[in-house]
Amino acid sequence: MAVTVRELRALWRLLRLAAHVLAGMATVAWRFPHWDAATRARRIQRWSARGLAILGVQLNVRGQPPADGPRLIVSNHISWLDVLVILAACPCRFVAKAEVHHWPVLGRLVAGAGTLFIERERKRDALRVVHRVVERLRAGDVVALFPEGTTSDGHTVLPFHANLLQAALATDVPVQPVGLAYRPVTALPEALVRHDAVIYVGDMTLLASLWRVATAHDVVACLHWGSAQRADGRDRRTWASALRAEVARLAGLPPPVEP
């Protein structure tokens, strides 16, 4: 069977991405220990933007990302690509599920970039991670998390888990919602057309998802930053519900229906 031009382009993208990942691992291992936090943040942002460019993903940012911390960011979650998209727009420290730490090659890179890992199957682990997030917020960091706890198909925002919002309540740090959507290049800004190539749900493997993204040629990652907000007397569940609705609005999705 003949190889198509699109498949050849995808192979070339993946080879370049592999080299980019290896270069990133070398930087984390050999240079990060000698750099201050600001320099590491700039290099992570530059590395993430370059990764998107290699994959042919355009970035469209609306609103104002946080210029500094402490700040907690909450976003909807569609794909592993979300991390690159957010990091390319705003240097931050992520909270990610523990299984990401065990991904071949990428797991070591993500860990080296300062990611905090949570075992979502263990309810008691959330308390440990809350303490870690509190530490990082008190140190002035920007911390990002996906309160849905898993990826969606991009057509809705799943219910938000409220546990990690306790870190913002404990430190009185503002939370900034951001809506994320992937659209075709040809879609009008106000259109609600979704690009399915980036969806990473169900039993799809990371390799299969990488191939789908690499073979696409018209993906735009749309990141819409909202205004930072404090709890203002709300408990974490009420706050999580309000943040979910705002993230859906920013992502151009219908208002979620609470159970």
HELIX and SHEET records of a PDB file:
HELIX    1   1 VAL A    5  TRP A   30  1                                  26    
HELIX    2   2 PHE A   32  HIS A   34  5                                   3    
HELIX    3   3 ALA A   37  LEU A   55  1                                  19    
HELIX    4   4 LEU A   81  ALA A   89  1                                   9    
HELIX    5   5 ALA A   98  HIS A  102  5                                   5    
HELIX    6   6 LEU A  106  GLY A  112  1                                   7    
HELIX    7   7 ASP A  125  ARG A  138  1                                  14    
HELIX    8   8 ASN A  163  LEU A  165  5                                   3    
HELIX    9   9 GLN A  166  THR A  171  1                                   6    
HELIX   10  10 ASP A  196  VAL A  198  5                                   3    
HELIX   11  11 LEU A  206  THR A  215  1                                  10    
HELIX   12  12 ARG A  236  LEU A  250  1                                  15    
SHEET    1   A 7 GLN A  58  ARG A  62  0                                        
SHEET    2   A 7 VAL A 219  TRP A 225  1                                        
SHEET    3   A 7 VAL A 175  PRO A 184 -1                                        
SHEET    4   A 7 ARG A  71  SER A  75  1                                        
SHEET    5   A 7 VAL A 142  LEU A 145  1                                        
SHEET    6   A 7 ARG A  93  LYS A  97  1                                        
SHEET    7   A 7 LEU A 116  ILE A 118  1                                        
END                                                                             
